[in-house]
Amino acid sequence: MNSGKVLLGVLAGVAVGGLLGILFAPEKGSTTRKNISKKSGDYADSLKEQFNGFLDSISEKFEEVKEEVSEFADFGKSKIKETQKDGKTVTV
């Protein structure tokens, strides 16, 4: 069976289950809508925080790698200068 069809079936089942749960909920519709709105806002805030944390960690890693590459380039330049001082030819 195609995994896309399975995923579509699962998502359709979740949607139908959620809809039936809302229709047969013991609370008034306005209360249910407020609860849904509050929960979706909470999930959105949580997702936003996680995404910002992910971006921060990626930025930190990028800066670390950038610094390491810069140090490596400086090290290579100093080795070339040392070799040139010794009178050796350098081929890069």
C-alpha positions, 0 to 999 in steps of 0.5 A: 500500500502506498504510504501517501494513501495511508497518511491521507487515511490517517489524517482523514480519520483524525479530522473526522474524529475531531469533528465528531468529538466537537459535535457531541461535546457536552459543552456549549458551542461557544465554550468549545470554540473558546477552548479550541481557540485558546489551545490553538494559540497555546500550540502556536506559541509553543511552536514559535518558541521551539522554532526560535530555539532551533534558529538560535542553535543553528546560528550558534553552530554557524558562528562556531564553524565560521570561526573555526574556518577563519582560524584554519585559514589564518593558520594556513597563511602563517605556515605559507609565510614561514615556508617563504621565509625559509626560502622554499617555494610554495604551491597552493 
